[in-house]
Amino acid sequence: MEFINNDIMTYAIQYTQDESELLKSLNKETHQKILQPRMISGHFQGRFLSFVAKLIKPQKILEIGTFTGYATLCLAEGLTKDGEIHTIDINEELVDFQKKYFDQSVFKNQIFPYLGEAKNIIPKLDLKLDLVFIDADKINYPIYLEMVVAKLKKGGVLIADNVLWSGKVLNKQKKSLDSETNSIKLFNELVKKDKRLETVLLPIRDGLMICKKV
Ligand SMILES: C[S@@+](CC[C@H](N)C(=O)[O-])C[C@H]1O[C@@H](n2cnc3c(N)ncnc32)[C@H](O)[C@@H]1O
């Protein structure tokens, strides 16, 4: 499903700050060499993530779902000088690619990548978080929500990608839906009901949920 027509999207990108040369080449190489390149946040969403991070000036960020590291580098732009971004991915084939780009970044010493199942890694992280970006397997979104809200500081911000799931969230027939769609729908309901969170669902790309812990 297309939420905003292509011409409007092209115009919005045209009047959004350009991505850096490093991000441009990461984006290009992801499309040339990596399976399912459309998973990358990309220019427009990346600038949004960077902008939010710069407003928050986080000390500690957690990203669930590193992929090729595009959003990691965008979020890192907002870190305080001694800030850290911790980022988790289960796919070991991406490690060399991520490292190649993290090593070229000015944030290289502030990025802490983890390889493995996010559900197992998050409980072991002794972190009080200012900003969280959930962007991994949709089936575990409700679990990630509970895990990260507990670690989020008051005033901390949670962003989750793909909460419109190509429009499938509009389907009311629970039984005929795939488990990922049901999981995203449950996540959106849990977020909306959660008294610890103030929430806005932004129809940017595939839907970005942005919440503040009150
Ligand atoms: C949509 S991509 C992330 C995109 C990236 N955040 C960006 O903006 O460019 C989702 C990533 O989640 C990872 N992933 C999927 N299931 C996971 C799990 N159970 N634990 C950790 N990572 C997982 C995948 O390997 C994939 O790289």
The ligand as an SDF file (V2000), in Angstrom:
LIG
                    3D

 27 29  0  0  0  0  0  0  0  0999 V2000
   14.4030   -3.8710    9.0510 C   0  0  0  0  0  0  0  0  0  0  0  0
   16.0010   -4.5030    9.3530 S   0  0  0  0  0  0  0  0  0  0  0  0
   16.7200   -3.2120   10.3360 C   0  0  0  0  0  0  0  0  0  0  0  0
   16.9870   -1.9610    9.5340 C   0  0  0  0  0  0  0  0  0  0  0  0
   17.8880   -0.9610   10.2100 C   0  0  0  0  0  0  0  0  0  0  0  0
   17.4180   -0.6360   11.5390 N   0  0  0  0  0  0  0  0  0  0  0  0
   17.9120    0.2950    9.3720 C   0  0  0  0  0  0  0  0  0  0  0  0
   17.1630    1.2140    9.7140 O   0  0  0  0  0  0  0  0  0  0  0  0
   18.6100    0.3780    8.3630 O   0  0  0  0  0  0  0  0  0  0  0  0
   15.6740   -5.7700   10.5350 C   0  0  0  0  0  0  0  0  0  0  0  0
   16.9130   -6.4580   11.0810 C   0  0  0  0  0  0  0  0  0  0  0  0
   16.4920   -7.1960   12.2480 O   0  0  0  0  0  0  0  0  0  0  0  0
   17.2870   -8.3580   12.3540 C   0  0  0  0  0  0  0  0  0  0  0  0
   16.5780   -9.3310   13.1850 N   0  0  0  0  0  0  0  0  0  0  0  0
   15.5130  -10.0950   12.8400 C   0  0  0  0  0  0  0  0  0  0  0  0
   15.1470  -10.8780   13.8570 N   0  0  0  0  0  0  0  0  0  0  0  0
   15.9790  -10.5920   14.8930 C   0  0  0  0  0  0  0  0  0  0  0  0
   16.0960  -11.0860   16.2240 C   0  0  0  0  0  0  0  0  0  0  0  0
   15.2630  -12.0200   16.6860 N   0  0  0  0  0  0  0  0  0  0  0  0
   17.0710  -10.5750   17.0140 N   0  0  0  0  0  0  0  0  0  0  0  0
   17.9170   -9.6320   16.5300 C   0  0  0  0  0  0  0  0  0  0  0  0
   17.8540   -9.1370   15.2700 N   0  0  0  0  0  0  0  0  0  0  0  0
   16.9000   -9.6030   14.4590 C   0  0  0  0  0  0  0  0  0  0  0  0
   17.4760   -8.8000   10.8960 C   0  0  0  0  0  0  0  0  0  0  0  0
   18.6260   -9.6150   10.7730 O   0  0  0  0  0  0  0  0  0  0  0  0
   17.5620   -7.4590   10.1540 C   0  0  0  0  0  0  0  0  0  0  0  0
   18.9070   -7.1120    9.8880 O   0  0  0  0  0  0  0  0  0  0  0  0
  1  2  1  0
  2  3  1  0
  2 10  1  0
  3  4  1  0
  4  5  1  0
  5  6  1  0
  5  7  1  0
  7  8  2  0
  7  9  1  0
 10 11  1  0
 11 12  1  0
 11 26  1  0
 12 13  1  0
 13 14  1  0
 13 24  1  0
 14 15  1  0
 14 23  1  0
 15 16  2  0
 16 17  1  0
 17 18  1  0
 17 23  2  0
 18 19  1  0
 18 20  2  0
 20 21  1  0
 21 22  2  0
 22 23  1  0
 24 25  1  0
 24 26  1  0
 26 27  1  0
M  CHG  2   2   1   9  -1
M  END
$$$$
